[in-house]
């Protein structure tokens, strides 16, 4: 699968059914070249608007299924939400 195909899919947390958004970047191990995590923008500052100052860094091990339209992950959102 290519990155352009991956970033067109919505990421859904199966713990609560919440749509987290789309993949915007990947975290890759420089030595092995393996994908370590998906990067998804965090929630907006005001009701989902006006940008964001955080992102979800979702480890590859937390991906449960990659389907034709969505990526199912199992995470505790507060644990993987990082401020920048």
N, C-alpha and C positions, 0 to 999 in steps of 0.2 A: 504494500500500500504506500502511496506517495503522501507527503506532507499536505499537499494541496487537497487531497481527498479527506485526510484526517481532520483538517481545520474546518471543513464544511459540516461536520457532525456536531450535534448538541451533546453536551455532557450532562448526564442525569445521575443524581445520587440515589441509589436504591434504598438507602436507609429511611429517607423521608419523601422520596418522589420528586424532589426539587430539581428544576433545571438550573444548572450552574452557569451555563453559557457555552461558548465555543472555544476550541483550542486555539491559542494565539502563538504558542511557542512550545519548544521541547527542551528538556534538560538532558544533555548527552554526556556520557562518560568519555573523557578525552582519550583515555588509554585503550579501552575496549571498543569504543564506538557504539555501545549499547544505549538505548533510550532508558533514562532513569526516571523521568517524570514528565507529565503533561502540565503545561502552564495555562490556566484559565483565569480571565479577569475576575476580580472579586466584585461584590455588590457595589452599586453606585452610592455616592455620598448622600443623595437626597432622592428617595423613592426611585432609585435606579437611574437617575439622571446626573448630569454634570460630572461625568468621569468617575474614576475610582483611584484609590491610593493603596490598593491591596490586590493580591492575587492568590489563587489556589495553586499550590504546588502538589500535584497528585502523583504519588509514586506509582510506577508501572505495575507493581504488585497489587495495587488497589483496583486495577481495571478488571472487571468481571466479564465483560462481553463487549465486543465491537461489532455492532450491527450495521446494516446498510445506511441508517439515518442517525443513529445515536450511539454514544459510548456510555455503557453502564459502569459506574464506579461505586465502591462502598467505602465511605469515609465519614469521620466525624468532622464536620466542616470547620469548627473552631480550631481544631488541631492542625489543619493544613492551610488555613488562611494566614498569609504573611503580609505584613505592612512593608511598604518601600518608601 
